[in-house]
Amino acid sequence: MSPLAGIELDAWRAQSHTFAFRGHAIRYWLGGERDAQPLLLIHGFPTASWDWHRLWAPLTERYRVITCDMLGFGYSAKPRGHAYSLLEQADLQQALLGHLGERRALHVLAHDYGDSVAQELIARHREQRLHLASCVFLNGGLFPETHHPVRVQKLLLGPLGPLIGRLFSRRSLARSFARIFGPQTQPSDAELDALWQLIAHDNGPAVMHRLIRYMPERRQQRERWVTAMQATDVPMRVIDGAVDPISGAHMVARYRELIADADTVLLEGIGHYPQLEAPAEVLEHYLRFRAAMGSPA
């Protein structure tokens, strides 16, 4: 399958907008026709919404696409001493929708850390606090019992976390990503440079030990989130890189155990970042999911 052309990081940044969330500047991106169905993209840890750059053009041809760098990530504010929370990041997504005046039923495509934010949105849908139309998850820790964090994540969560964060470098990123990308779909030096630039912006490594608190928060919210997923009327699909050591085929097996009539797609040979490693395949499986719902594809 032919690769999808991406967007250079500088061009991506130039397309951004800014709004204020609880006194913090948040960068967001908006594309597609105003009357097209809204699609919210939610990125992962430790990167940012540029993760979606290879899917941006084909998705904006079909949908009204919305995404932001969450608080503590990318080009958004990275306040020191802040108690970062997945629940607050869900508040941020709703605040962005409010800022845009978007009140229609919302489609969601999420990855990694963003999967947890999406799970919270599904729980809020069940509580009638917003209206979701669908949710698709890429590789992420949907269930704490199947989440296998890499070494640096474990260290960030420990007592030396602040020091580990300050020592985190492009070399650290390259070493970690070499393990979690597929063997034949490793990131290029240019991609690693861009991803590192997003992490390093505004001294991002200084807050990594605070952002990593999402791991225990996932455990705290597990029952609420899994119950919501089991009870929801929201159509869901998992598109998952099978060889991801963090949340690959083993996570999908657990998903199939817990979710009735589970809709899952395994991408053989693909690792933790399928939207970067196999964007054309992700797009194909996403559009098939939407077409089955009767959505434009």
ABEGO torsion letter per residue (X at the ends): XBBBBBBBAAAAAAABBBBBBGGBBBBBBBBEBAABBBBBBBBBOABBAAAAAAAAAAAAAABBBBBBBBBGBEABBBBBGBBBBAAAAAAAAAAAAAAAGBABBBBBBBBEAAAAAAAAAAAAAAAGABBBABBBBBBBBABAAABBBBAAAAAAABAAAAAAAAABBAAAAAAAAAAABBAAABBBAAAAAAAAAAAABGGAAAAAAAAAAAAAAAAAAAAAAAAAAAABABBBBBBBBAABAABBAAAAAAAAAABBGBBBBBBBGBBABAAAABAAAAAAAAAAAAAAAGBBX
